[in-house]
Amino acid sequence: MLDTIKETFPPVFVINRSKDTHRRSDMTDRLGEVGISPIFIEAVDGYALDILNLPDYDREKRRRYFAKDLGHGEIGCSLSHRKIYEKMIDENIASAVVFEDDVFVKNNLKEVLEDIKNTKLSWDLIRFVGHGKVFDIGYRPLVKLRNQYSIARVPTSPSGAYAYILTKKAAKTLVSYMQKNWVPVDIIHSRAWETKLDTFLVHPSPVTPDLISPSTIGDDRFNKRSKITGGTKLLHPFYRFWYKLSNGVGKRLLYMTTRRRDLEIAKKLSPK
């Protein structure tokens, strides 16, 4: 079974710090149960980085828009994902599945990946996120998959980069946006109106995050307390307003302007 998966599917990468042996063991077991043999990618340990002098981090821009720094864990997470994108480019990998090491997978994940591989839908990035309220506000199904799954577009920009599949084209685009990081990687994934990547979600998600085990990213990202002073603090409300406005307008315009095309795709690709 595993040999068939290797031949049929794109590589399945799991981001993991070598010292997190229990997470590596858990992911090996969870993916093995559904017939997938993962390739572990050594994560970038953000806590070992000097983020104040990190050339990959645009600290001033981050502080202008968010009034605080990215956390060590957030930067390490972004650089770990970028490491996979660079690997795809360097090794000419056409597409790949990416998991973080704290997720659970459904028993029919293999069938979902098979259906994505065989779909005639043009896509660059398909995200396995959206637990909770993402689908409570509606979604637009484009392609029906087996077991009540579908590839869909949603009128929002859900967070989370714990599971997805992407093409080499997407990898190149994401790397170009991640030379000077100022938002976490999942925010870049969600801003499809900016990246111009054909970005979709699978509904319902065949992968869910482990919300019980402590995250290696850390909880400081949830601290909303401002950590800026001077001119940066003075200008922050204007930058923040623009960020929220552009984000809101961008995702709604994308959803509206793709409606006709999506309906044509759904009609064309629906079972006869």
FIGUVO-886684 format. One record per residue (C-alpha): residue number from 1; x, y, z. Coordinates in pm, 1 decimal, always signed. Each point is the difference from the previous one (the first is absolute). Layout:
     k          u          v          w
   NUM          X          Y          Z
...
//
This chain:
     k          u          v          w
     1       +0.0       +0.0       +0.0
     2     +271.2     +250.4      +91.3
     3     +187.8      -61.9     -325.9
     4     -320.7      +76.1     -190.7
     5      -41.2     +326.0     +188.3
     6     +354.6     +110.3      -80.1
     7      -51.9      -68.1     -368.6
     8     -349.2     +151.1      -23.0
     9       +8.1     +299.2     +231.5
    10     +221.4     +304.3      +24.7
    11     +241.1       -5.8     +295.2
    12     -154.4      +55.5     +341.5
    13     +218.7     +228.8     +212.4
    14      -40.8      +39.3     +374.8
    15     +166.7     +292.4     +177.4
    16     +156.2     -118.2     +324.2
    17     +281.9      +89.4     +234.7
    18     +220.0     -306.4      +50.6
    19      -18.9      +48.6     +376.5
    20     -380.0      -37.3      -12.5
    21      +25.1     -377.3      -31.7
    22     -347.4      -64.6     +138.9
    23     -155.8     +217.9     -270.3
    24     +201.1     -177.3     -266.9
    25     -114.4     -336.7     +131.1
    26     -363.7     +112.6      +16.9
    27       +1.2     +129.9     -357.7
    28     +172.1     -313.1     -128.9
    29     -274.1     -209.8     +160.1
    30     -290.3     +223.0     -105.2
    31     +106.3      +22.9     -363.4
    32     +108.2     -363.6       -8.4
    33     -351.1     -103.9     +100.5
    34     -136.6     +158.1     -319.4
    35     +275.9     -139.1     -220.9
    36     +231.2     +299.5      -25.1
    37     +373.5       +0.1      +71.2
    38     +107.3     +355.4      +97.0
    39     +327.4     +175.2      -67.8
    40     +103.9     +201.6     +305.8
    41     +149.0     +344.7      -55.1
    42     +211.3     +142.6     +280.7
    43     -181.4     +307.6     +126.1
    44     +172.9     +333.2      +47.1
    45      +16.9      +60.9     +375.1
    46     -115.2     +359.0      +32.0
    47     +105.8      +14.8     +363.1
    48     +361.3      -36.5     -109.7
    49      -23.2     +305.9     -229.5
    50      +98.1     +357.7      +75.0
    51     -316.5     +149.8     -146.3
    52     +110.7     +357.5      +63.6
    53     +277.4      -47.7     -255.0
    54     -159.1     -259.5     -226.0
    55      +24.5      +97.1     -370.5
    56     -311.5     -209.2      -76.3
    57     -215.5     +212.6     +232.1
    58     -145.1     +344.6      -76.1
    59      -32.3     +113.4     +357.9
    60      -92.6     +360.7      -68.5
    61     -285.2      -91.7     -234.4
    62     -127.7     -259.4     +243.3
    63       -7.3     +247.7     +286.6
    64     -166.2     +272.6     -208.5
    65     -290.4     -227.5      -90.0
    66      -32.0     -216.0     +312.6
    67     +161.1     +202.7     +281.5
    68     +214.5     -294.9     +106.3
    69     +260.8     -239.4     -134.6
    70      -54.9     -338.1     -151.2
    71      +81.6     -262.0     +259.3
    72     +303.5     -225.0      -24.0
    73     -229.0     -295.7      -62.2
    74     -190.7     +179.6     -275.4
    75     +320.5      +90.1     -183.2
    76     +136.7     -350.3      +39.1
    77     -326.7     -140.9     -134.4
    78       +5.0     +226.2     -307.1
    79     +362.8      -78.9      -77.6
    80      -72.1     -372.4      +36.6
    81     -276.7      +17.4     -258.1
    82     +220.1     +210.2     -228.1
    83     +267.8     -267.8      +29.8
    84     -239.3     -247.2     -164.1
    85      -89.5     +244.1     -277.5
    86     +368.2      +52.1      -75.7
    87      +50.2     -376.3       -4.4
    88     -281.4      -35.6     -251.8
    89     +158.5     +263.0     -224.0
    90     +354.8     -136.1      +31.2
    91     -103.2     -362.0      -58.0
    92     -266.4      +75.9     -262.2
    93     -280.0     -156.8     +205.6
    94     -325.2      +57.1     -187.6
    95     -225.9      -13.2     +306.8
    96      +17.8      -95.4     +365.5
    97     -215.2      -53.6     +305.8
    98     +109.5     +189.0     +312.6
    99      -95.3      -77.4     +359.3
   100     +104.1     +151.5     +327.5
   101      +67.6     -262.7     +265.1
   102     -301.8      +62.5     +221.7
   103     -296.0     -112.8     -210.2
   104     -247.9     -282.4      -20.2
   105     -100.1     -151.7     -334.2
   106     -323.6     -163.8     -108.4
   107       -3.1     -362.1     -110.7
   108      -94.2     +100.7     -354.2
   109     +281.3     +253.5      -46.0
   110     +158.4     -228.3     -260.6
   111     -315.2      +15.2     -214.1
   112      -14.6     +378.2      +29.8
   113     +357.7      +27.0     -127.1
   114      -74.2     -242.4     -281.7
   115     -302.0     +206.2     -106.2
   116     +199.0     +323.1       +7.9
   117     +270.1     -161.5     -210.4
   118     -258.9     -109.4     -257.7
   119     -213.9     +314.0       -9.0
   120       -8.5     +212.3     -312.6
   121      -30.4     +314.8     +208.7
   122     +291.5     +239.1      -40.0
   123     +145.1      +76.4     +343.2
   124     +318.7     +130.4     +161.1
   125      -70.2      -41.7     +371.4
   126     -264.3     -211.6     +171.6
   127      -20.8      +46.7     +373.9
   128     -125.7     -257.8     +249.4
   129     -112.7     +255.7     +255.2
   130     -330.1     +139.5     +110.5
   131     -100.1     -164.0     +324.6
   132     -262.2     +200.9     +184.5
   133     -174.1     +305.7     -142.4
   134     +159.5      +24.5     -345.8
   135     -277.2     -194.0     -171.1
   136     -280.6     +135.5     +216.8
   137      -17.9     +307.0     -224.2
   138      -35.8     -192.1     -322.6
   139     +232.7     -143.6     -259.7
   140       +1.7      -54.8     -375.2
   141      +63.2     -363.9     -100.9
   142     +176.7      -46.6     -333.0
   143      +81.8     -369.5      -19.3
   144     -162.2     -285.0     +186.7
   145     +233.0     -264.8     +136.8
   146      -76.1     -335.7     +153.6
   147     -137.9      -40.3     +353.0
   148     -188.5     +331.1       -0.1
   149     +313.8     +210.5      -43.2
   150      +28.5     +284.3     -247.4
   151     +254.0     +252.9     -119.0
   152     -145.8     +338.8      +81.3
   153      +57.7     +371.6      +12.8
   154      -98.4     +190.5     +312.5
   155      -80.1     +371.8      +44.3
   156     +254.5      +40.8     +276.2
   157     +370.4      -45.4      +70.0
   158      +35.3     -280.0     +257.4
   159     +314.6      -31.6     +206.8
   160     +211.1     -311.0      +36.3
   161     +283.3     -155.7     -199.5
   162       -8.1     -338.9     +167.9
   163      -94.4     -192.4     -316.4
   164      -14.6      +72.8     -373.9
   165     +113.0     -108.7     -344.2
   166     +174.0     +236.3     -241.0
   167     +162.4      +10.6     -341.9
   168     +350.3     +111.9      -88.1
   169     -153.4     +315.6     -146.9
   170     -150.7      +77.8     +339.9
   171     +332.0      -77.5     +169.6
   172     +177.6     +255.1     -220.2
   173     -262.9     +264.5      +68.6
   174       +1.6      -59.1     +375.4
   175     +379.9      +14.5      +16.1
   176      -12.3     +339.3     -172.7
   177     -234.7     +124.6     +273.8
   178     +213.2     -145.4     +280.4
   179     +335.2     +166.5      -52.5
   180      -84.0     +265.0     +262.9
   181     -261.6     -151.6     +228.7
   182     -242.4     +220.2     +192.4
   183     -309.1     -224.2      +23.4
   184      -22.2     -373.0      +79.6
   185       -2.8     -245.2     -289.8
   186     -372.0      -78.1      +31.9
   187      -85.2     +366.0      -59.1
   188     +191.9      -11.3     -328.5
   189     -190.3     -316.4      -93.9
   190     -331.8     +170.9      +63.7
   191      +72.8     +317.0     -200.3
   192      -79.0     -153.5     -339.3
   193     -112.4     +336.0     -136.8
   194     +357.5     +116.8      +46.0
   195     +198.6     -310.6      -97.5
   196     -229.3      -68.8     -301.2
   197      +22.6     -372.7      +75.7
   198     -302.4     -221.5      -65.9
   199      -63.5      -79.1     +365.3
   200     -275.9     -227.5     +127.7
   201     -100.1     -200.9     +306.1
   202     -124.3     -354.9      +44.8
   203     -334.3      -13.8     +179.6
   204      -24.1     -153.8     +249.4
   205     +367.2       -5.7      +84.5
   206     +154.4     -350.3       +5.7
   207     +265.6     +135.2     +237.9
   208      -58.2     +164.8     +336.5
   209     +244.6     +166.1     +239.4
   210      +90.6     -142.2     +337.0
   211     -137.4     +277.1     +221.1
   212      +83.4     -175.6     +326.0
   213     +374.8      -54.6      -20.3
   214     +215.4     +312.1      +58.0
   215      +98.6     +176.4     -322.6
   216     +369.5      +43.0      -76.1
   217      -86.7     +343.4     -144.5
   218      -92.2     +126.1     +344.8
   219     -293.8     +201.0     +132.5
   220     +162.3     +344.2       -7.0
   221     -154.4      +54.5     -344.3
   222     -336.9      +36.4     +172.4
   223     +125.8     +287.4     +217.5
   224     -157.1     +316.6     -143.9
   225     +189.9     +242.3     +222.1
   226     +176.4     +271.6     -195.9
   227     +381.3       +0.9      +16.1
   228      +80.9     +308.4     -206.4
   229      +85.3     +360.7      +80.9
   230      +69.8     +332.4     -169.9
   231      -81.4      +58.2     -364.4
   232      -80.1     -364.9      -60.5
   233     -268.1      +14.1     +268.4
   234     -137.7     +323.5     -144.4
   235      -33.3     -142.8     -350.5
   236     -114.4     -347.9     +101.5
   237     -378.2      +72.9       -0.7
   238      +16.8     +114.7     -363.0
   239     +201.2     -303.7     -112.4
   240     -227.6     -231.1     +197.0
   241     -311.3     +154.7     -151.0
   242     +142.0      -42.9     -350.0
   243      +93.3     -362.5      +69.5
   244     -349.5      -87.9     +118.0
   245     -163.2     +190.9     -284.6
   246     +215.7     -155.1     -272.4
   247      -42.9     -345.5     +149.6
   248     -377.4      +32.8      +17.2
   249      -35.9     +147.0     -346.8
   250     +250.2     -241.2     -154.2
   251     -166.5     -322.0     +112.8
   252     -349.7     +121.5      -85.9
   253      +98.1     +125.3     -343.4
   254     +173.3     -329.2      -75.3
   255     -310.4     -194.6     +101.4
   256     -226.7     +223.7     -207.2
   257     +213.1      +21.8     -313.4
   258      +57.4     -377.1      -19.2
   259     -368.3      -89.5      +34.2
   260      -81.2      -36.0     -370.8
   261     +318.5     -193.2      -74.6
   262      -53.5     -228.3     +299.1
   263     -357.7      -77.1     -103.2
   264     +117.9      -89.3     -350.4
   265     +272.0     -222.8     +144.5
   266     -246.0     -171.5     +235.4
   267     -240.5      -63.8     -287.7
   268     +274.3     -130.8     -227.1
   269     +160.4     -227.4     +257.5
   270     -314.1     -128.8     +170.8
   271      -84.3     -368.9      -52.5
   272     -221.3      -59.9     -302.1
//
